[in-house]
Amino acid sequence: MGMALCYIFMFIVFGALLSFPASDSIADKIQYIAEQQLLISLAYLVGYLVFGGLLLISVQALHNKMQLANSGLLNTASLFGIVWVVLMMASGMIALVAMNTMVSLFKKSPLQAETLFYTYNTIVNGLGGGIELVGGLWVLLASICGLVHKIMSKGLHMLGVVVGTFGVLTLIPSIPETKELFGLSQIVWFIWLALALRPGR
């Protein structure tokens, strides 16, 4: 449930509260980031680091719930889940440090700050959001395992197959909608998963 809230918080911050300049000027974008640094830092903290911590708990909880399957597919899914945790937390730390460095550097050397802007955006997007392959494979493989071994709700796993497929399809840059579809559908999956993992279920 907490991971769904992290997603929703990120959507609110970057979709409603922040309004980056439409200008192509990188200097304008950096100046805006400097003005909104506290809010953006909070978004990175929640969207990457808090999310990563909650994701680690969820990967372990789902693995324990399904471990009766004793399946290599489940083990592979869980490994992808752990890798996703590492990528998310690394992305968050890189984003926070690089943004602070970029803002400080902008006052002394705007050209170097612009270079750093491109660099850290490329790294953070590559590791933690531009392509959702690793997270998609965790959801997809775990869901297939659940369907094969009939563990937990069939509906949850069918949704998981859809979510995971969207994640894998983010590899294709010509279909940018898959990233939003992955995020939105995964909110529903996270909530359903939280209900399914409640004690006594």
Backbone as CSV, one residue per row, in Angstrom:
resi,resn,N_x,N_y,N_z,CA_x,CA_y,CA_z,C_x,C_y,C_z
1,MET,0.830,-1.203,0.000,0.000,0.000,0.000,0.866,1.256,0.000
2,GLY,1.951,1.196,0.784,2.843,2.340,0.861,3.484,2.664,-0.475
3,MET,3.798,1.625,-1.269,4.404,1.857,-2.573,3.431,2.552,-3.521
4,ALA,2.158,2.193,-3.431,1.143,2.874,-4.243,1.076,4.352,-3.872
5,LEU,1.172,4.648,-2.594,1.152,6.043,-2.134,2.385,6.799,-2.633
6,CYS,3.527,6.125,-2.677,4.744,6.756,-3.216,4.540,7.134,-4.676
7,TYR,3.942,6.229,-5.449,3.669,6.506,-6.855,2.725,7.704,-6.990
8,ILE,1.663,7.685,-6.196,0.669,8.760,-6.264,1.306,10.091,-5.894
9,PHE,2.158,10.079,-4.873,2.860,11.306,-4.456,3.722,11.839,-5.597
10,MET,4.436,10.956,-6.281,5.279,11.372,-7.405,4.436,11.952,-8.541
11,PHE,3.304,11.315,-8.823,2.421,11.829,-9.868,1.919,13.230,-9.514
12,ILE,1.575,13.439,-8.243,1.066,14.747,-7.815,2.149,15.812,-7.923
13,VAL,3.357,15.480,-7.430,4.444,16.465,-7.435,4.842,16.843,-8.859
14,PHE,5.174,15.833,-9.674,5.682,16.122,-11.014,4.577,16.407,-12.029
15,GLY,3.343,15.981,-11.714,2.254,16.213,-12.654,1.426,17.438,-12.361
16,ALA,1.401,17.861,-11.081,0.529,18.977,-10.712,1.247,20.128,-10.020
17,LEU,2.141,19.817,-9.086,2.764,20.877,-8.290,3.919,21.557,-9.018
18,LEU,4.653,20.810,-9.818,5.788,21.377,-10.543,5.405,21.674,-11.991
19,SER,5.956,22.740,-12.496,5.693,23.127,-13.889,6.999,23.612,-14.507
20,PHE,7.749,22.682,-15.077,9.054,23.013,-15.637,8.898,23.948,-16.840
21,PRO,9.833,24.856,-17.027,9.754,25.799,-18.153,9.634,25.081,-19.489
22,ALA,8.766,25.600,-20.346,8.598,25.004,-21.672,9.774,25.337,-22.579
23,SER,10.560,26.303,-22.166,11.725,26.722,-22.947,12.713,25.576,-23.121
24,ASP,13.432,25.590,-24.260,14.472,24.593,-24.504,15.764,24.925,-23.762
25,SER,15.792,26.059,-23.117,16.994,26.496,-22.405,17.236,25.640,-21.161
26,ILE,18.379,24.967,-21.128,18.733,24.160,-19.965,18.976,25.060,-18.755
27,ALA,19.504,26.238,-18.985,19.738,27.179,-17.884,18.430,27.517,-17.176
28,ASP,17.357,27.708,-17.946,16.048,27.994,-17.343,15.571,26.818,-16.496
29,LYS,15.808,25.614,-16.976,15.378,24.425,-16.244,16.167,24.283,-14.942
30,ILE,17.471,24.530,-15.006,18.299,24.432,-13.799,17.887,25.496,-12.787
31,GLN,17.608,26.700,-13.279,17.168,27.764,-12.389,15.866,27.380,-11.693
32,TYR,14.959,26.760,-12.431,13.685,26.317,-11.837,13.925,25.216,-10.809
33,ILE,14.824,24.295,-11.124,15.156,23.226,-10.181,15.732,23.814,-8.890
34,ALA,16.578,24.833,-9.032,17.153,25.482,-7.855,16.064,26.110,-6.993
35,GLU,15.063,26.706,-7.638,13.967,27.340,-6.904,13.077,26.309,-6.215
36,GLN,12.953,25.143,-6.806,12.060,24.101,-6.279,12.843,22.918,-5.690
37,GLN,14.080,23.163,-5.309,14.958,22.065,-4.894,14.404,21.275,-3.712
38,LEU,13.809,21.952,-2.741,13.292,21.253,-1.565,12.181,20.280,-1.944
39,LEU,11.238,20.743,-2.760,10.123,19.885,-3.165,10.610,18.727,-4.035
40,ILE,11.521,19.013,-4.958,12.047,17.950,-5.824,12.846,16.938,-5.006
41,SER,13.609,17.425,-4.034,14.364,16.513,-3.161,13.427,15.602,-2.384
42,LEU,12.323,16.167,-1.895,11.334,15.366,-1.169,10.726,14.308,-2.085
43,ALA,10.462,14.699,-3.327,9.901,13.751,-4.289,10.875,12.607,-4.562
44,TYR,12.155,12.930,-4.729,13.163,11.890,-4.943,13.284,10.985,-3.710
45,LEU,13.236,11.594,-2.528,13.339,10.829,-1.290,12.208,9.812,-1.180
46,VAL,10.984,10.282,-1.437,9.818,9.399,-1.330,9.753,8.420,-2.503
47,GLY,9.957,8.949,-3.709,9.753,8.138,-4.905,10.824,7.108,-5.170
48,TYR,12.022,7.325,-4.621,13.116,6.381,-4.857,13.560,5.657,-3.578
49,LEU,13.865,6.422,-2.530,14.443,5.792,-1.339,13.380,5.128,-0.455
50,VAL,12.301,5.844,-0.158,11.226,5.224,0.633,10.601,4.082,-0.163
51,PHE,10.352,4.343,-1.443,9.795,3.298,-2.303,10.710,2.074,-2.327
52,GLY,12.015,2.300,-2.450,12.957,1.180,-2.477,12.930,0.360,-1.210
53,GLY,12.844,1.028,-0.068,12.766,0.301,1.206,11.503,-0.528,1.314
54,LEU,10.378,0.059,0.910,9.106,-0.672,0.946,9.100,-1.806,-0.080
55,LEU,9.748,-1.573,-1.213,9.835,-2.607,-2.245,10.594,-3.822,-1.742
56,LEU,11.660,-3.595,-0.997,12.431,-4.709,-0.441,11.561,-5.575,0.459
57,ILE,10.753,-4.921,1.289,9.841,-5.656,2.174,8.831,-6.447,1.349
58,SER,8.313,-5.835,0.294,7.296,-6.478,-0.536,7.844,-7.677,-1.305
59,VAL,9.061,-7.532,-1.823,9.686,-8.648,-2.554,9.846,-9.850,-1.620
60,GLN,10.311,-9.591,-0.405,10.496,-10.678,0.555,9.158,-11.277,0.973
61,ALA,8.162,-10.418,1.202,6.853,-10.906,1.643,6.185,-11.755,0.565
62,LEU,6.280,-11.306,-0.694,5.680,-12.071,-1.782,6.406,-13.398,-1.974
63,HIS,7.723,-13.375,-1.860,8.496,-14.616,-1.993,8.107,-15.605,-0.889
64,ASN,8.006,-15.124,0.335,7.637,-16.011,1.443,6.229,-16.568,1.275
65,LYS,5.330,-15.747,0.749,3.953,-16.182,0.546,3.865,-17.290,-0.508
66,MET,4.750,-17.211,-1.497,4.668,-18.140,-2.627,5.740,-19.222,-2.602
67,GLN,6.548,-19.264,-1.555,7.709,-20.155,-1.567,7.345,-21.637,-1.533
68,LEU,6.094,-21.968,-1.200,5.679,-23.369,-1.245,5.777,-23.928,-2.659
69,ALA,5.751,-23.008,-3.645,5.885,-23.464,-5.034,7.263,-24.064,-5.290
70,ASN,8.266,-23.657,-4.483,9.639,-24.161,-4.632,10.052,-24.112,-6.106
71,SER,9.862,-22.955,-6.704,10.027,-22.818,-8.149,11.241,-21.972,-8.500
72,GLY,11.985,-22.413,-9.505,13.093,-21.612,-9.999,12.594,-20.297,-10.584
73,LEU,11.371,-20.322,-11.141,10.770,-19.108,-11.697,10.556,-18.068,-10.606
74,LEU,10.095,-18.517,-9.426,9.895,-17.605,-8.306,11.228,-17.030,-7.839
75,ASN,12.245,-17.874,-7.756,13.568,-17.390,-7.333,14.108,-16.344,-8.303
76,THR,13.903,-16.589,-9.602,14.350,-15.619,-10.601,13.588,-14.313,-10.463
77,ALA,12.265,-14.419,-10.265,11.444,-13.219,-10.085,11.927,-12.409,-8.890
78,SER,12.189,-13.083,-7.786,12.615,-12.389,-6.569,13.984,-11.738,-6.744
79,LEU,14.865,-12.381,-7.517,16.171,-11.772,-7.796,16.002,-10.483,-8.591
80,PHE,15.090,-10.498,-9.568,14.807,-9.268,-10.307,14.236,-8.206,-9.366
81,GLY,13.430,-8.642,-8.404,12.878,-7.705,-7.430,13.964,-7.048,-6.599
82,ILE,14.931,-7.844,-6.150,16.046,-7.307,-5.355,16.890,-6.351,-6.188
83,VAL,17.137,-6.724,-7.442,17.905,-5.828,-8.331,17.165,-4.508,-8.498
84,TRP,15.836,-4.575,-8.611,15.035,-3.355,-8.749,15.191,-2.459,-7.514
85,VAL,15.216,-3.087,-6.346,15.434,-2.327,-5.103,16.753,-1.557,-5.183
86,VAL,17.806,-2.244,-5.576,19.132,-1.617,-5.664,19.122,-0.467,-6.663
87,LEU,18.517,-0.693,-7.833,18.473,0.346,-8.858,17.699,1.574,-8.385
88,MET,16.560,1.353,-7.724,15.755,2.470,-7.262,16.495,3.294,-6.212
89,MET,17.111,2.626,-5.257,17.794,3.356,-4.188,19.050,4.045,-4.722
90,ALA,19.756,3.394,-5.644,20.931,4.028,-6.252,20.511,5.258,-7.046
91,SER,19.409,5.143,-7.785,18.908,6.279,-8.565,18.568,7.457,-7.668
92,GLY,17.903,7.172,-6.554,17.525,8.238,-5.640,18.718,8.956,-5.050
93,MET,19.728,8.200,-4.647,20.917,8.817,-4.060,21.704,9.620,-5.090
94,ILE,21.811,9.063,-6.307,22.493,9.790,-7.379,21.747,11.083,-7.702
95,ALA,20.419,11.003,-7.779,19.614,12.173,-8.110,19.782,13.279,-7.068
96,LEU,19.748,12.915,-5.795,19.865,13.912,-4.725,21.240,14.573,-4.725
97,VAL,22.281,13.764,-4.817,23.643,14.310,-4.786,23.921,15.134,-6.043
98,ALA,23.549,14.594,-7.208,23.827,15.286,-8.469,23.051,16.594,-8.573
99,MET,21.809,16.600,-8.114,21.026,17.834,-8.177,21.647,18.917,-7.302
100,ASN,22.057,18.542,-6.103,22.687,19.510,-5.209,23.991,20.043,-5.811
101,THR,24.782,19.157,-6.398,26.037,19.568,-7.037,25.761,20.485,-8.223
102,MET,24.761,20.131,-9.023,24.421,20.919,-10.202,23.974,22.335,-9.826
103,VAL,23.137,22.444,-8.817,22.647,23.758,-8.382,23.796,24.611,-7.860
104,SER,24.681,24.004,-7.085,25.841,24.742,-6.558,26.775,25.165,-7.682
105,LEU,26.987,24.265,-8.640,27.892,24.533,-9.752,27.336,25.612,-10.687
106,PHE,26.009,25.687,-10.788,25.367,26.636,-11.693,25.746,28.080,-11.369
107,LYS,25.999,28.357,-10.104,26.356,29.719,-9.692,27.768,30.084,-10.140
108,LYS,28.615,29.063,-10.312,30.021,29.325,-10.653,30.307,29.085,-12.134
109,SER,29.737,28.019,-12.670,30.025,27.648,-14.054,28.771,27.066,-14.709
110,PRO,27.923,27.926,-15.280,26.672,27.457,-15.882,26.867,26.379,-16.946
111,LEU,27.919,26.477,-17.745,28.134,25.480,-18.801,28.412,24.093,-18.221
112,GLN,29.219,24.038,-17.168,29.494,22.749,-16.525,28.227,22.203,-15.860
113,ALA,27.424,23.088,-15.310,26.173,22.670,-14.681,25.227,22.068,-15.719
114,GLU,25.209,22.649,-16.920,24.361,22.115,-17.984,24.831,20.721,-18.411
115,THR,26.131,20.530,-18.468,26.670,19.201,-18.793,26.257,18.184,-17.736
116,LEU,26.342,18.586,-16.472,25.944,17.694,-15.384,24.448,17.396,-15.440
117,PHE,23.661,18.371,-15.856,22.216,18.183,-15.994,21.923,17.007,-16.936
118,TYR,22.556,17.013,-18.102,22.365,15.932,-19.070,22.865,14.601,-18.510
119,THR,24.012,14.653,-17.843,24.628,13.424,-17.342,23.777,12.758,-16.278
120,TYR,23.383,13.533,-15.275,22.656,12.895,-14.163,21.236,12.508,-14.570
121,ASN,20.629,13.267,-15.494,19.308,12.870,-15.977,19.373,11.564,-16.743
122,THR,20.423,11.401,-17.537,20.585,10.167,-18.295,20.795,8.976,-17.365
123,ILE,21.640,9.149,-16.354,21.934,8.057,-15.425,20.698,7.684,-14.609
124,VAL,20.035,8.693,-14.049,18.869,8.426,-13.204,17.738,7.805,-14.020
125,ASN,17.494,8.339,-15.229,16.440,7.763,-16.069,16.789,6.347,-16.515
126,GLY,18.062,6.120,-16.790,18.474,4.789,-17.219,18.345,3.750,-16.115
127,LEU,18.667,4.151,-14.900,18.636,3.211,-13.783,17.256,3.076,-13.149
128,GLY,16.534,4.182,-13.065,15.354,4.132,-12.209,14.076,4.714,-12.736
129,GLY,13.770,4.563,-14.011,12.484,5.088,-14.442,12.292,5.186,-15.938
130,GLY,13.368,5.418,-16.673,13.229,5.545,-18.114,12.824,4.229,-18.759
131,ILE,13.384,3.147,-18.246,13.049,1.797,-18.698,12.683,0.973,-17.471
132,GLU,11.506,0.361,-17.493,11.004,-0.368,-16.318,11.132,-1.883,-16.487
133,LEU,12.153,-2.307,-17.236,12.317,-3.731,-17.542,12.445,-4.583,-16.286
134,VAL,13.315,-4.182,-15.362,13.598,-5.027,-14.194,12.368,-5.161,-13.305
135,GLY,11.707,-4.042,-13.025,10.486,-4.109,-12.219,9.393,-4.880,-12.929
136,GLY,9.305,-4.691,-14.246,8.308,-5.417,-15.008,8.534,-6.922,-14.972
137,LEU,9.801,-7.343,-15.054,10.101,-8.774,-15.010,9.790,-9.366,-13.641
138,TRP,10.027,-8.609,-12.569,9.674,-9.105,-11.231,8.178,-9.389,-11.161
139,VAL,7.368,-8.413,-11.545,5.912,-8.574,-11.472,5.446,-9.676,-12.425
140,LEU,5.971,-9.675,-13.641,5.534,-10.647,-14.651,5.859,-12.080,-14.248
141,LEU,7.112,-12.335,-13.859,7.517,-13.701,-13.520,6.847,-14.201,-12.251
142,ALA,6.718,-13.327,-11.243,6.037,-13.729,-10.007,4.575,-14.052,-10.287
143,SER,3.951,-13.278,-11.167,2.545,-13.499,-11.492,2.355,-14.796,-12.266
144,ILE,3.253,-15.071,-13.207,3.178,-16.333,-13.954,3.350,-17.517,-13.004
145,CYS,4.290,-17.373,-12.063,4.503,-18.438,-11.074,3.243,-18.663,-10.248
146,GLY,2.606,-17.577,-9.832,1.371,-17.687,-9.052,0.258,-18.365,-9.828
147,LEU,0.162,-18.059,-11.117,-0.861,-18.694,-11.955,-0.580,-20.179,-12.146
148,VAL,0.674,-20.516,-12.395,1.041,-21.915,-12.639,0.792,-22.776,-11.400
149,HIS,1.164,-22.259,-10.246,1.058,-23.044,-9.006,-0.213,-22.746,-8.216
150,LYS,-1.075,-21.879,-8.757,-2.378,-21.569,-8.146,-2.231,-21.100,-6.705
151,ILE,-1.333,-20.136,-6.517,-1.122,-19.535,-5.201,-1.662,-18.115,-5.230
152,MET,-2.496,-17.754,-4.269,-3.138,-16.446,-4.177,-4.171,-16.288,-5.300
153,SER,-4.653,-15.065,-5.472,-5.772,-14.810,-6.374,-5.369,-14.857,-7.847
154,LYS,-6.178,-15.548,-8.649,-5.937,-15.599,-10.088,-6.056,-14.204,-10.701
155,GLY,-7.038,-13.432,-10.224,-7.233,-12.080,-10.731,-6.027,-11.193,-10.482
156,LEU,-5.434,-11.311,-9.295,-4.227,-10.539,-8.965,-3.104,-10.876,-9.933
157,HIS,-2.933,-12.148,-10.209,-1.839,-12.565,-11.087,-2.102,-12.208,-12.545
158,MET,-3.360,-12.239,-12.967,-3.679,-11.824,-14.325,-3.351,-10.334,-14.509
159,LEU,-3.715,-9.549,-13.499,-3.359,-8.123,-13.534,-1.845,-7.965,-13.538
160,GLY,-1.152,-8.791,-12.747,0.306,-8.730,-12.689,0.958,-9.017,-14.032
161,VAL,0.373,-9.945,-14.789,0.902,-10.242,-16.122,0.784,-9.016,-17.023
162,VAL,-0.343,-8.314,-16.918,-0.548,-7.098,-17.711,0.447,-6.020,-17.289
163,VAL,0.571,-5.824,-15.974,1.497,-4.808,-15.442,2.918,-5.118,-15.877
164,GLY,3.332,-6.361,-15.687,4.690,-6.755,-16.044,4.974,-6.592,-17.526
165,THR,3.972,-6.895,-18.343,4.136,-6.738,-19.797,4.347,-5.269,-20.157
166,PHE,3.574,-4.385,-19.519,3.777,-2.947,-19.745,5.208,-2.549,-19.381
167,GLY,5.710,-3.099,-18.267,7.067,-2.778,-17.846,8.104,-3.217,-18.865
168,VAL,7.952,-4.413,-19.385,8.894,-4.932,-20.383,8.826,-4.093,-21.661
169,LEU,7.629,-3.655,-22.019,7.443,-2.891,-23.262,8.035,-1.494,-23.192
170,THR,8.407,-1.033,-21.999,9.070,0.280,-21.918,10.440,0.243,-22.594
171,LEU,10.902,-0.944,-22.959,12.139,-1.065,-23.740,11.996,-0.435,-25.123
172,ILE,10.759,-0.295,-25.586,10.510,0.235,-26.928,10.206,1.724,-26.813
173,PRO,11.159,2.597,-27.131,10.963,4.036,-26.950,9.872,4.630,-27.821
174,SER,9.511,3.933,-28.899,8.474,4.444,-29.794,7.070,4.281,-29.213
175,ILE,6.968,3.614,-28.060,5.668,3.473,-27.383,5.804,4.094,-25.991
176,PRO,5.885,5.425,-25.886,6.117,6.076,-24.587,4.976,5.889,-23.597
177,GLU,3.773,5.563,-24.107,2.627,5.413,-23.217,2.783,4.241,-22.247
178,THR,3.632,3.271,-22.585,3.760,2.084,-21.730,4.311,2.433,-20.351
179,LYS,5.127,3.485,-20.264,5.675,3.873,-18.967,4.565,4.342,-18.040
180,GLU,3.649,5.194,-18.549,2.528,5.663,-17.740,1.569,4.518,-17.415
181,LEU,1.340,3.650,-18.398,0.450,2.504,-18.169,1.025,1.571,-17.108
182,PHE,2.344,1.389,-17.128,2.991,0.559,-16.122,2.785,1.158,-14.731
183,GLY,3.043,2.461,-14.597,2.915,3.111,-13.297,1.496,3.093,-12.775
184,LEU,0.529,3.452,-13.624,-0.862,3.522,-13.185,-1.418,2.142,-12.837
185,SER,-1.139,1.151,-13.694,-1.657,-0.200,-13.427,-0.961,-0.816,-12.213
186,GLN,0.299,-0.436,-11.986,0.995,-1.012,-10.846,0.475,-0.454,-9.518
187,ILE,-0.062,0.757,-9.538,-0.692,1.287,-8.327,-1.809,0.347,-7.884
188,VAL,-2.643,-0.044,-8.842,-3.750,-0.971,-8.529,-3.191,-2.301,-8.053
189,TRP,-2.139,-2.796,-8.732,-1.543,-4.088,-8.358,-0.943,-4.032,-6.958
190,PHE,-0.268,-2.943,-6.622,0.322,-2.801,-5.295,-0.753,-2.833,-4.209
191,ILE,-1.856,-2.137,-4.442,-2.937,-2.118,-3.449,-3.534,-3.506,-3.280
192,TRP,-3.780,-4.185,-4.400,-4.342,-5.547,-4.366,-3.363,-6.499,-3.681
193,LEU,-2.071,-6.343,-3.988,-1.050,-7.197,-3.377,-1.000,-6.987,-1.865
194,ALA,-1.094,-5.726,-1.435,-1.069,-5.435,0.001,-2.230,-6.115,0.716
195,LEU,-3.397,-6.091,0.093,-4.568,-6.748,0.688,-4.372,-8.271,0.718
196,ALA,-3.769,-8.810,-0.328,-3.559,-10.265,-0.410,-2.508,-10.752,0.575
197,LEU,-1.584,-9.876,0.948,-0.493,-10.275,1.861,-0.822,-10.007,3.331
198,ARG,-2.030,-9.533,3.598,-2.402,-9.297,5.001,-2.341,-10.600,5.804
199,PRO,-1.933,-10.513,7.065,-1.884,-11.718,7.913,-3.252,-12.397,7.957
200,GLY,-3.230,-13.708,7.848,-4.490,-14.459,7.917,-5.138,-14.699,6.578
201,ARG,-4.574,-14.079,5.517,-5.134,-14.293,4.180,-4.511,-15.521,3.515
